[in-house]
Amino acid sequence: MPASSAVSAPAPPERGTGGVYQPQLDGLRAVAIIGVLGHHFGLHIPEFFEYGPIAVRLFFALTGYFITLWLWQAQDGAHAAGCGVWRALPVFHARRLLRILPPLYLSLLIAVLLGLGEVRTSLGWHLAFLSNFHVVHTGYWPEVTSHLWSLSVQEQFYLLWPVVILLTPRRWFLTVLGAAAVVAFAYRLGCVLGDINPVVRWTMVFGSLDSFATGAFVAWLGRGRLGTVIMTDRQRWSIGVLAFFCLLVARWLRYFPQTDPWIATIEIWEAVFIGWIIAATAQGWTGWFGRFLAWPPLVYIGRISLGVYLYHVLVHILLGPWLDRAGITSAAHNTLRVWLLAGLSIGAAALSWHLLEKPLAKFKPRLARGKQGDQ
């Protein structure tokens, strides 16, 4: 499973974040997860147009965006109530674990019970959100669990970022983001110049800090509130031209050898496009594109995208051979096969959402009560 497109889906935007819910962001998340499905299921399209590899960066940036908004809201709520801001940390981590652990552990339980791959021998790594370290330790991409590396990176970011937010005065926030971008670039460049296994460059949190910082920067631009006007329509499209140019440069660089120092800049070029699309979507698109991103089926897929991501590998491993025996192979019926696997993955995620994740989500308000800062 290619590292560049193994992506986890951050938790859906919450109606309490900044007091506004923007369904188009869920639609954007759905577009990203659909790209991952097509990439992993082997959809036959020209390589240049595959956007699965950029999806991981988009999800990381969305995480940086929403987590920064939530933490600032919690911080402001704590100040207004006269409480210590550090009291928000237990609530934050409890809410994250309540969102992520149930579907993650269920997917691992299924893999263990069915004896898939090496899950039983590596289970401890995945339970502790160290899947990325396991990939580095083994030096290859395990078929069943390699996609969990990005979920581990997100959880490690969750441990780091709240402390940064609560310790950093907002007037220094851009300096912190700049430092994060420099660290990420220096880390990737060091891996390239040192001829280190690309797995190490892709899977460690240090190499992704600028992606998270991109989302945090958009949160700063929006003054810490979802739905704030960041760009005029003219600015949106003017910056969009630059953003698409940067995306094309990033796509071009992906054809460079893994030993070329320029490939350490790929994420920087992508960050311009990702930051623009998140900012424009958070502000809200009008016209046909806005209607597309707000289309209820697409929004629904975005809301259950964590489950889609976690279960799609199991669907592929368990049901892919049945499709092959039925003659629905990648060579003979590629598009049909991808659609069937994607539909089954979405179906599995929907079951998990309604039977497991959504009922447990009702406990989030209870976590907030009695703790200031979680408005």
Residue pairs with C-beta under 8 A, 6 or more apart in sequence:
1 40
1 141
1 143
1 146
1 147
1 313
2 39
2 52
2 53
2 141
3 135
3 141
3 146
3 149
3 198
3 199
3 202
3 203
4 52
4 53
4 56
4 202
5 35
5 36
5 39
5 40
5 50
5 52
5 53
5 55
5 56
6 36
6 56
6 141
6 146
6 147
6 149
6 150
7 32
7 33
7 36
7 52
7 55
7 56
7 58
7 59
7 147
7 150
7 309
8 56
8 59
8 147
8 148
8 150
8 151
8 154
8 306
8 309
8 310
9 29
9 32
9 33
9 59
9 305
9 306
9 308
9 309
10 29
10 59
10 62
10 63
10 66
10 154
10 306
11 66
11 96
11 99
11 100
11 306
12 26
12 29
12 302
12 303
12 305
13 21
13 22
13 25
13 26
13 66
13 226
14 21
14 66
14 70
15 21
16 73
16 374
16 375
17 66
17 69
17 70
17 73
17 226
18 69
18 73
18 222
18 224
18 225
18 226
18 227
18 228
19 225
19 226
20 225
20 226
20 227
21 226
22 226
22 227
22 281
22 282
22 284
23 293
23 294
23 299
24 281
24 284
24 285
24 290
24 293
24 294
25 62
25 278
25 281
25 282
25 302
26 298
26 299
26 300
26 302
26 303
27 281
27 292
27 293
27 294
27 295
27 298
27 299
27 302
28 58
28 62
28 277
28 278
28 281
28 293
28 302
29 59
29 62
29 302
29 305
30 298
30 299
30 300
30 301
30 302
30 305
31 293
31 298
32 51
32 55
32 58
32 59
32 305
33 55
33 301
33 302
33 305
33 308
33 309
34 301
34 342
35 50
35 51
35 52
35 54
35 55
36 52
36 55
36 309
36 312
37 308
37 312
37 338
37 341
37 342
37 345
38 45
38 50
38 52
38 338
38 342
39 50
39 51
39 52
39 53
39 55
40 52
40 147
40 312
40 313
40 316
41 312
41 316
41 337
41 338
41 341
41 342
42 330
42 334
42 338
43 334
43 335
43 338
44 330
44 334
44 335
48 251
53 254
54 247
54 250
54 270
54 273
54 274
56 150
56 211
57 208
57 211
57 214
57 267
57 270
57 271
57 274
58 274
58 277
58 278
59 150
60 150
60 153
60 154
60 157
60 208
60 211
60 212
60 215
61 211
61 212
61 214
61 215
61 218
61 271
61 274
61 275
61 278
62 215
62 278
63 154
63 157
63 212
63 215
64 157
64 161
64 211
64 212
64 213
64 214
64 215
64 216
64 219
65 215
65 216
65 218
65 219
65 278
65 282
66 215
67 157
67 158
67 161
67 162
67 216
68 161
68 165
68 215
68 216
68 219
68 220
68 224
69 219
69 224
69 225
69 226
70 92
71 88
71 92
71 161
71 162
71 165
71 166
72 165
72 170
72 219
72 224
73 224
73 373
73 375
74 85
74 88
74 91
74 92
74 373
74 374
74 375
75 85
75 88
75 165
75 166
75 373
76 224
77 88
77 372
77 373
77 374
77 375
78 84
78 85
78 87
78 88
78 372
78 373
79 85
81 372
81 373
83 372
83 373
85 166
85 373
86 166
87 371
87 372
87 373
88 162
88 166
88 371
88 372
88 373
88 374
89 162
89 166
90 371
91 367
91 368
91 371
91 373
91 374
92 158
92 162
92 374
93 158
93 162
94 367
95 364
95 367
95 374
96 155
96 158
98 360
98 361
98 363
98 364
98 367
99 306
99 357
99 361
100 151
100 155
100 306
102 356
102 357
102 360
103 306
103 307
103 310
103 311
103 352
103 356
103 357
104 126
104 148
104 151
104 310
105 127
106 352
106 356
107 310
107 311
107 314
108 119
108 123
108 126
108 127
110 314
111 117
111 119
111 144
111 145
111 314
112 119
112 120
112 123
114 318
116 144
116 314
116 317
117 142
117 143
117 144
117 145
117 317
118 142
118 144
118 145
119 126
119 144
119 145
122 134
122 142
122 145
125 131
125 133
125 134
125 137
126 134
126 145
126 148
129 151
129 152
129 155
129 156
130 152
131 145
131 146
131 148
131 149
131 151
131 152
132 149
132 150
132 152
132 153
132 156
132 203
132 204
132 205
133 152
134 142
134 145
135 141
135 142
135 146
135 149
135 199
135 203
136 197
136 199
136 200
136 203
136 204
139 197
139 199
140 199
141 199
143 313
143 317
144 313
144 314
144 317
147 309
147 313
149 202
149 203
151 310
153 203
153 204
153 205
153 208
156 205
157 205
157 208
157 212
160 205
161 212
161 216
164 176
168 176
170 220
173 216
173 220
174 217
174 220
177 213
177 216
177 217
177 220
180 209
180 210
180 212
180 213
181 209
181 210
181 213
181 268
181 271
183 206
183 209
184 206
184 207
184 208
184 209
184 210
184 211
184 213
184 267
185 210
185 264
185 265
185 267
185 268
187 201
187 204
187 206
187 207
187 209
188 201
188 207
188 263
188 264
188 267
189 261
189 264
190 196
191 198
191 200
191 201
191 207
191 264
192 201
192 258
192 259
192 260
192 261
192 263
192 264
193 261
195 259
198 258
201 207
201 264
207 267
208 267
210 267
210 268
210 271
211 267
211 270
211 271
211 274
214 271
214 274
214 275
214 278
215 274
215 275
215 278
217 275
218 230
218 275
218 278
218 279
218 282
221 228
221 230
221 279
222 228
222 230
222 279
222 282
222 283
226 282
227 282
227 283
227 284
228 282
228 283
229 283
230 279
230 282
230 283
231 239
231 279
231 280
231 283
236 280
236 283
239 276
240 276
240 280
242 272
242 276
243 272
243 273
243 275
243 276
243 277
244 273
246 269
246 270
246 272
246 273
247 269
247 270
247 272
247 273
249 269
250 266
250 267
250 269
250 270
250 273
253 262
253 263
253 265
253 266
253 269
254 263
254 266
256 262
256 263
257 263
281 293
284 290
285 293
292 298
293 299
301 308
301 346
303 353
304 346
304 349
304 350
304 352
304 353
304 357
305 349
306 349
306 357
307 348
307 349
307 350
307 352
307 353
307 357
308 345
308 346
308 349
310 349
311 345
311 348
311 349
311 352
312 341
312 342
312 345
314 348
315 341
315 344
315 345
315 348
316 341
316 345
319 341
319 344
320 341
323 329
323 337
323 340
323 341
327 333
328 336
328 337
328 340
329 337
330 337
367 374
368 374
368 375
